[in-house]
Amino acid sequence: MDDRDDRMTNDRRRLLQAGLGGLGAWLAGRWLRAPEASAAEASPAAAKPRADACIVLWMNGGPSHVDTFDPKPNTKEAGPFRAIKTSARGVSICEHLPRVAAEAHRLAILRGMTSREGSHERARQLGHTGHIPNPTVDHPALGAWVSARRGDPKAELPAFVSLGGPSASGGFFGRAHGPFVVREPGRPPEDMAYGPAVSATRFDRRRAALAMLEDSFEKETQSAAVTERRAVFAQAVEMMRSPAAAAFDVSSEPAAVREAYGDTAFGRGCLAARRLVEAGVPFVEVSLDGWDTHEDNFERTKRLMGVLDPAMSTLLRELAARGKLDRTLVVWMGEFGRTPRLNGRGGRDHHPAAWSAVLAGGGIRGGITLGATDAQGEKVVERPVGVADLFATITSAMGLDPLETVSSPGGRPITLTDGGQVVREIVL
């Protein structure tokens, strides 16, 4: 490429950034679909979807199972938390989740989750992709698979949204199916407006200038990518001007609704997630950070449950009241559990051998627990479930084939889940 081509390319890039900022960067991937994703056909073994959307409540840091959904009262290391009865017969959870307890008849609590990844980075990748980390393969996140298989390229909103923190990437599917990250849940995404110095008229003049540069660039290079870039820009402008983008902004919700979710970033994220799935987004992740409780476990976990309890319970209740829960799968999980035994700092350390995950809605049988840990919560003693099995259950509910295989850029066959089996006991 000569100097003139370089200048033209840089001019085009500056114009795009001036008009769209971070939004344009996402859309540049969103509508230029990865070859692997578009070429790989969905397997005929895929089931009829029971869920149109999935909301993952990601507990970043690894929540203590024995202090939340698998309490061990009257044991040496149980601490001050009591177990309370729930709306599900015979099911008890921590006293600091009273509102979730009232929704337990909707929950399937998997108390036999187990894995081998005890480091945050590796366990976080496993928990997002369903595959043990491998330096030779950049596995797509679950949301990327949903985007590739259930996303609509003509949709005005992204298919994979991450609220409150970064998620795993689109992997070898590329940025086309990676997460659209909103750092401040409940507010409109950045770069959705023209900016204080750019009016609509000035923005349209910039679009016209870009079109002129594109015409010239196409004549000079005969590049087919020009048509694709123009499509990206058109889609970006469409999203900026689309009424559907209001789904990100919870300020229009009644004050009582916002208060019910809790005046927290996570609460606003759960409310935004409800709005996004109602607007047609098939996969949303909401993050609640701070569960890495190596110190002061009980006070920190109590505080986090105070944030989780109103948000999760209200999300379930509102989805049900609006007739959406039957078609929306809600998943609560983190990287791993915590050690039943306290360390010298009053904290609990990483414990992948035994932990809990919770599912609701979307074809899931509610009011049950599956699996069990021993009296201390240290080992799974009944019905172990691996991460791949959890993913197989989620993807099957979404109408995807857990054993669908695609080729990585290196030609390696990669399945959606790593040989996982659907947990039939919790499926309606």
C-alpha positions as CSV (number, residue, x, y, z in Angstrom):
1,M,0.0,0.0,0.0
2,D,1.5,3.4,-1.0
3,D,1.5,6.7,1.0
4,R,-1.7,7.8,-0.6
5,D,-3.5,4.6,0.4
6,D,-2.2,5.1,4.0
7,R,-3.5,8.6,4.1
8,M,-6.9,7.6,2.8
9,T,-7.2,4.7,5.2
10,N,-6.2,7.0,8.2
11,D,-8.7,9.6,7.1
12,R,-11.4,7.0,7.0
13,R,-10.5,5.7,10.4
14,R,-10.6,9.1,12.0
15,L,-14.0,9.9,10.5
16,L,-15.4,6.6,11.8
17,Q,-14.0,7.2,15.2
18,A,-15.2,10.8,15.3
19,G,-18.8,9.7,14.5
20,L,-19.0,6.4,16.4
21,G,-16.3,5.9,18.9
22,G,-16.4,2.6,20.9
23,L,-19.8,1.8,19.4
24,G,-18.3,1.6,15.9
25,A,-15.5,-0.7,17.1
26,W,-18.1,-3.2,18.3
27,L,-20.3,-2.9,15.2
28,A,-17.2,-3.4,13.0
29,G,-17.1,-6.9,14.4
30,R,-20.8,-7.4,14.9
31,W,-21.8,-7.3,11.2
32,L,-18.6,-8.6,9.7
33,R,-19.4,-12.2,10.7
34,A,-16.6,-14.6,11.2
35,P,-16.2,-17.2,8.5
36,E,-16.2,-20.0,11.1
37,A,-19.5,-18.9,12.5
38,S,-21.3,-18.3,9.2
39,A,-20.0,-21.4,7.4
40,A,-20.7,-23.9,10.2
41,E,-24.3,-25.1,10.0
42,A,-26.2,-25.9,13.1
43,S,-26.4,-29.6,13.8
44,P,-29.7,-31.4,13.0
45,A,-29.4,-32.9,16.5
46,A,-30.2,-29.5,18.0
47,A,-33.3,-29.6,20.1
48,K,-36.3,-27.3,19.8
49,P,-35.5,-24.3,22.0
50,R,-37.3,-24.1,25.3
51,A,-35.6,-20.7,26.0
52,D,-35.4,-17.7,23.7
53,A,-32.9,-15.9,25.9
54,C,-30.3,-16.6,28.7
55,I,-29.3,-14.3,31.5
56,V,-26.2,-15.4,33.4
57,L,-25.6,-13.8,36.8
58,W,-21.8,-14.2,37.1
59,M,-20.5,-14.1,40.6
60,N,-16.9,-12.9,39.9
61,G,-14.3,-14.3,42.3
62,G,-16.0,-17.5,43.2
63,P,-18.8,-17.5,45.8
64,S,-18.8,-19.6,48.9
65,H,-21.3,-22.4,48.3
66,V,-21.6,-23.2,52.1
67,D,-22.5,-19.6,52.8
68,T,-25.1,-19.3,50.0
69,F,-27.0,-22.2,48.4
70,D,-25.5,-25.2,50.3
71,P,-25.5,-24.2,53.9
72,K,-23.9,-26.5,56.5
73,P,-25.4,-25.4,59.9
74,N,-24.1,-26.6,63.1
75,T,-20.7,-27.6,61.7
76,K,-17.4,-26.4,63.0
77,E,-16.6,-24.0,60.1
78,A,-20.2,-22.9,59.3
79,G,-19.8,-19.5,60.9
80,P,-22.6,-17.3,62.1
81,F,-25.0,-17.8,59.2
82,R,-28.3,-19.7,59.7
83,A,-30.1,-21.8,57.1
84,I,-33.7,-20.8,56.4
85,K,-36.6,-22.6,54.8
86,T,-37.6,-21.6,51.3
87,S,-40.7,-21.8,49.1
88,A,-39.4,-25.2,47.9
89,R,-40.3,-28.1,50.1
90,G,-37.3,-29.4,52.0
91,V,-34.9,-26.8,50.5
92,S,-32.9,-24.5,52.8
93,I,-30.5,-21.7,51.8
94,C,-28.6,-19.0,53.7
95,E,-30.6,-16.6,55.9
96,H,-29.2,-13.6,54.0
97,L,-31.0,-14.6,50.9
98,P,-34.6,-14.3,52.2
99,R,-36.1,-12.9,49.0
100,V,-34.4,-15.5,46.8
101,A,-35.7,-18.1,49.3
102,A,-39.3,-16.9,48.5
103,E,-38.6,-17.7,44.8
104,A,-37.0,-21.1,45.4
105,H,-39.9,-22.9,43.9
106,R,-38.6,-21.6,40.6
107,L,-35.0,-22.8,41.2
108,A,-33.0,-25.9,40.4
109,I,-30.0,-25.8,42.7
110,L,-27.1,-27.9,41.6
111,R,-25.1,-28.7,44.8
112,G,-22.8,-31.2,43.1
113,M,-20.9,-28.9,40.8
114,T,-17.2,-29.9,40.5
115,S,-14.2,-29.0,38.4
116,R,-10.4,-29.0,38.7
117,E,-9.5,-25.4,37.8
118,G,-8.5,-23.5,41.0
119,S,-7.0,-20.4,39.5
120,H,-9.3,-17.4,38.7
121,E,-8.2,-16.9,35.1
122,R,-8.4,-20.6,34.1
123,A,-11.6,-21.2,36.1
124,R,-13.2,-18.1,34.7
125,Q,-12.4,-19.2,31.1
126,L,-13.8,-22.6,31.8
127,G,-16.9,-21.1,33.3
128,H,-17.5,-19.0,30.3
129,T,-16.5,-21.4,27.5
130,G,-17.2,-24.8,28.9
131,H,-13.7,-25.9,27.9
132,I,-10.5,-26.4,29.9
133,P,-8.1,-23.6,28.8
134,N,-5.8,-24.5,26.0
135,P,-3.1,-22.1,24.7
136,T,-3.5,-23.4,21.2
137,V,-7.2,-22.7,20.9
138,D,-9.1,-19.5,21.7
139,H,-12.4,-21.0,22.6
140,P,-15.6,-18.8,22.1
141,A,-17.6,-17.9,25.1
142,L,-21.1,-19.4,25.5
143,G,-22.5,-16.0,24.6
144,A,-20.5,-16.1,21.4
145,W,-22.0,-19.5,20.4
146,V,-25.5,-18.1,21.1
147,S,-24.7,-15.0,19.0
148,A,-23.4,-17.2,16.2
149,R,-26.4,-19.5,16.2
150,R,-29.3,-17.4,17.6
151,G,-28.2,-13.9,16.8
152,D,-29.9,-12.0,13.9
153,P,-27.4,-10.0,11.8
154,K,-30.2,-7.5,11.0
155,A,-31.0,-6.9,14.6
156,E,-30.6,-3.4,16.0
157,L,-29.1,-4.6,19.3
158,P,-26.2,-6.9,19.9
159,A,-26.8,-10.6,20.5
160,F,-24.3,-10.9,23.4
161,V,-24.3,-8.2,26.1
162,S,-22.1,-8.0,29.2
163,L,-23.3,-5.7,32.0
164,G,-20.9,-4.5,34.7
165,G,-17.7,-6.1,33.5
166,P,-15.9,-7.8,30.7
167,S,-16.8,-11.4,29.8
168,A,-14.9,-14.0,27.8
169,S,-14.4,-13.1,24.2
170,G,-15.8,-14.3,20.9
171,G,-12.7,-16.6,20.6
172,F,-12.0,-17.9,17.1
173,F,-15.5,-16.7,16.1
174,G,-14.0,-13.2,16.3
175,R,-15.3,-9.9,17.5
176,A,-18.4,-10.4,15.5
177,H,-19.7,-12.5,18.3
178,G,-17.8,-11.1,21.3
179,P,-19.6,-9.3,24.1
180,F,-20.9,-5.8,23.9
181,V,-19.6,-4.5,27.3
182,V,-21.5,-1.9,29.2
183,R,-19.4,-0.8,32.2
184,E,-22.1,1.2,33.9
185,P,-25.3,-1.0,33.8
186,G,-28.6,0.8,33.6
187,R,-27.3,3.7,31.6
188,P,-27.1,4.1,27.8
189,P,-23.8,2.8,26.3
190,E,-21.1,5.3,25.6
191,D,-20.8,6.9,22.1
192,M,-24.5,6.5,21.4
193,A,-24.9,10.3,20.9
194,Y,-23.2,12.6,18.4
195,G,-21.4,14.5,21.2
196,P,-21.8,18.2,22.3
197,A,-19.8,19.5,19.3
198,V,-21.5,17.3,16.7
199,S,-25.0,18.1,15.6
200,A,-27.1,15.8,13.5
201,T,-26.5,18.0,10.5
202,R,-22.8,18.0,11.0
203,F,-22.8,14.2,11.6
204,D,-24.6,13.8,8.2
205,R,-22.0,15.9,6.5
206,R,-19.3,13.7,7.9
207,R,-21.2,10.7,6.6
208,A,-21.2,12.3,3.2
209,A,-17.5,13.0,3.4
210,L,-16.8,9.4,4.4
211,A,-18.9,8.2,1.4
212,M,-16.7,10.3,-0.9
213,L,-13.5,8.8,0.6
214,E,-15.0,5.3,0.3
215,D,-15.8,5.9,-3.4
216,S,-12.2,7.0,-4.0
217,F,-10.7,4.2,-1.9
218,E,-12.8,1.6,-3.8
219,K,-11.7,2.9,-7.2
220,E,-8.0,2.9,-6.1
221,T,-8.0,-0.5,-4.5
222,Q,-10.9,-2.5,-6.0
223,S,-11.4,-3.9,-2.5
224,A,-14.6,-5.8,-1.8
225,A,-14.2,-4.9,1.8
226,V,-15.5,-1.4,1.1
227,T,-19.0,-2.7,0.7
228,E,-18.7,-4.4,4.0
229,R,-17.4,-1.3,5.7
230,R,-20.3,0.7,4.4
231,A,-22.7,-1.9,5.7
232,V,-21.0,-1.6,9.1
233,F,-21.3,2.1,9.2
234,A,-25.0,2.0,8.1
235,Q,-25.8,-0.5,10.9
236,A,-23.9,1.6,13.4
237,V,-26.0,4.7,12.5
238,E,-29.1,2.6,12.6
239,M,-28.4,1.4,16.2
240,M,-27.6,5.0,17.3
241,R,-30.9,6.2,16.0
242,S,-32.9,3.1,17.0
243,P,-35.6,3.3,19.7
244,A,-34.5,-0.3,20.7
245,A,-31.3,1.1,22.3
246,A,-33.5,2.5,25.1
247,A,-33.5,-1.0,26.6
248,F,-30.1,-0.3,28.1
249,D,-31.5,2.8,30.1
250,V,-33.5,1.9,33.2
251,S,-34.2,5.5,34.2
252,S,-37.7,5.3,32.6
253,E,-38.7,2.4,34.9
254,P,-41.0,3.3,37.8
255,A,-39.1,4.2,41.0
256,A,-40.7,1.3,42.8
257,V,-39.3,-1.1,40.3
258,R,-35.8,0.3,40.4
259,E,-35.9,0.2,44.2
260,A,-37.0,-3.4,44.2
261,Y,-33.9,-4.4,42.3
262,G,-31.7,-2.4,44.6
263,D,-29.8,0.8,44.2
264,T,-26.7,-0.9,43.0
265,A,-24.8,-1.4,39.8
266,F,-25.8,-5.1,39.9
267,G,-29.4,-4.3,40.6
268,R,-29.5,-1.9,37.7
269,G,-27.8,-4.6,35.6
270,C,-30.5,-7.2,36.4
271,L,-33.2,-4.7,35.5
272,A,-31.4,-3.8,32.2
273,A,-31.1,-7.5,31.5
274,R,-34.8,-8.0,31.8
275,R,-35.4,-5.0,29.4
276,L,-32.8,-6.4,26.9
277,V,-34.3,-9.9,26.7
278,E,-37.7,-8.3,26.2
279,A,-36.1,-6.3,23.4
280,G,-34.9,-9.5,21.7
281,V,-31.3,-9.9,23.0
282,P,-30.6,-13.6,23.3
283,F,-27.7,-13.6,25.8
284,V,-27.0,-11.2,28.7
285,E,-24.4,-11.5,31.4
286,V,-24.6,-9.4,34.6
287,S,-21.5,-9.4,36.8
288,L,-21.3,-9.0,40.6
289,D,-17.6,-8.7,41.7
290,G,-16.0,-9.3,45.1
291,W,-16.6,-12.9,45.9
292,D,-12.9,-13.7,46.3
293,T,-13.2,-13.7,50.1
294,H,-9.8,-14.8,51.3
295,E,-10.2,-12.4,54.2
296,D,-13.2,-11.5,56.4
297,N,-15.4,-14.0,54.5
298,F,-18.6,-13.6,56.6
299,E,-18.9,-9.8,56.5
300,R,-18.0,-9.6,52.8
301,T,-20.3,-12.4,51.8
302,K,-23.1,-11.0,53.8
303,R,-22.7,-7.6,52.1
304,L,-22.7,-9.3,48.7
305,M,-25.8,-11.3,49.4
306,G,-27.4,-8.0,50.4
307,V,-26.8,-6.9,46.8
308,L,-27.7,-10.2,45.2
309,D,-30.9,-10.9,47.1
310,P,-33.2,-8.1,45.9
311,A,-31.8,-8.1,42.3
312,M,-32.0,-11.8,41.6
313,S,-35.4,-12.3,43.3
314,T,-36.9,-9.3,41.6
315,L,-35.6,-10.4,38.2
316,L,-37.2,-13.8,38.6
317,R,-40.4,-12.4,39.9
318,E,-40.7,-9.8,37.1
319,L,-39.9,-12.2,34.4
320,A,-42.6,-14.5,35.7
321,A,-45.2,-11.8,36.0
322,R,-44.5,-10.6,32.5
323,G,-44.8,-14.1,31.1
324,K,-41.1,-14.2,30.1
325,L,-39.6,-16.7,32.6
326,D,-40.8,-19.8,30.8
327,R,-38.8,-18.6,27.8
328,T,-35.8,-17.1,29.6
329,L,-33.1,-19.2,31.3
330,V,-31.5,-17.6,34.3
331,V,-28.2,-19.0,35.5
332,W,-26.3,-18.1,38.7
333,M,-22.7,-19.2,39.0
334,G,-19.1,-18.3,39.5
335,E,-15.6,-19.8,39.0
336,F,-15.7,-22.3,41.9
337,G,-16.7,-22.6,45.5
338,R,-14.7,-21.7,48.7
339,T,-13.1,-24.0,51.2
340,P,-15.3,-25.0,54.1
341,R,-12.3,-24.6,56.4
342,L,-11.5,-21.0,57.3
343,N,-7.9,-19.8,56.9
344,G,-6.0,-17.7,59.4
345,R,-7.5,-14.5,58.1
346,G,-11.1,-15.5,58.6
347,G,-11.5,-16.2,54.9
348,R,-12.2,-19.1,52.6
349,D,-9.9,-20.0,49.8
350,H,-10.5,-21.4,46.3
351,H,-12.3,-24.7,46.2
352,P,-13.2,-26.1,42.7
353,A,-13.8,-29.7,44.0
354,A,-17.3,-28.8,45.3
355,W,-19.6,-25.8,44.5
356,S,-23.1,-24.8,43.5
357,A,-24.9,-23.4,40.5
358,V,-28.5,-22.3,40.2
359,L,-30.9,-22.4,37.2
360,A,-34.4,-21.1,36.7
361,G,-36.9,-20.7,33.9
362,G,-36.4,-21.7,30.3
363,G,-37.5,-25.3,30.6
364,I,-35.9,-26.0,34.0
365,R,-37.8,-27.9,36.7
366,G,-38.1,-25.6,39.7
367,G,-38.2,-26.3,43.5
368,I,-35.5,-28.9,43.6
369,T,-31.9,-29.6,44.5
370,L,-29.7,-32.0,42.7
371,G,-26.5,-33.5,44.0
372,A,-25.0,-33.2,47.5
373,T,-21.7,-32.5,49.3
374,D,-20.5,-34.1,52.5
375,A,-21.3,-32.8,55.9
376,Q,-18.6,-30.1,55.7
377,G,-19.2,-29.2,52.0
378,E,-15.8,-30.3,51.0
379,K,-16.5,-33.1,48.6
380,V,-19.3,-34.0,46.2
381,V,-20.9,-37.3,47.4
382,E,-24.0,-37.4,45.2
383,R,-24.6,-36.7,41.5
384,P,-21.5,-34.8,40.5
385,V,-22.0,-32.3,37.6
386,G,-19.2,-30.9,35.6
387,V,-19.0,-27.6,33.8
388,A,-19.4,-29.2,30.4
389,D,-22.6,-30.9,31.7
390,L,-23.9,-27.5,32.9
391,F,-23.1,-26.0,29.5
392,A,-24.8,-28.9,27.7
393,T,-27.9,-28.3,29.7
394,I,-27.9,-24.5,29.0
395,T,-27.2,-24.9,25.3
396,S,-29.8,-27.6,24.9
397,A,-32.4,-25.4,26.5
398,M,-31.4,-22.7,24.0
399,G,-32.0,-25.1,21.1
400,L,-28.3,-25.7,20.4
401,D,-26.6,-29.0,19.9
402,P,-24.0,-29.5,22.7
403,L,-22.0,-31.7,20.4
404,E,-22.0,-29.4,17.4
405,T,-18.5,-29.2,15.9
406,V,-16.8,-26.4,14.0
407,S,-13.2,-26.0,12.8
408,S,-10.9,-23.6,14.5
409,P,-8.7,-21.4,12.3
410,G,-6.0,-24.0,12.7
411,G,-8.4,-26.7,11.3
412,R,-8.9,-28.3,14.7
413,P,-12.5,-29.7,15.3
414,I,-14.0,-27.9,18.4
415,T,-17.4,-28.9,19.9
416,L,-19.7,-26.5,21.6
417,T,-19.3,-28.3,24.9
418,D,-16.5,-30.5,25.9
419,G,-18.4,-33.8,25.8
420,G,-21.0,-32.6,28.2
421,Q,-24.2,-34.4,28.9
422,V,-27.6,-32.7,29.6
423,V,-28.6,-32.9,33.3
424,R,-31.9,-34.5,32.6
425,E,-33.1,-34.5,36.2
426,I,-33.7,-30.7,36.1
427,V,-35.2,-30.4,32.6
428,L,-38.9,-30.3,32.2
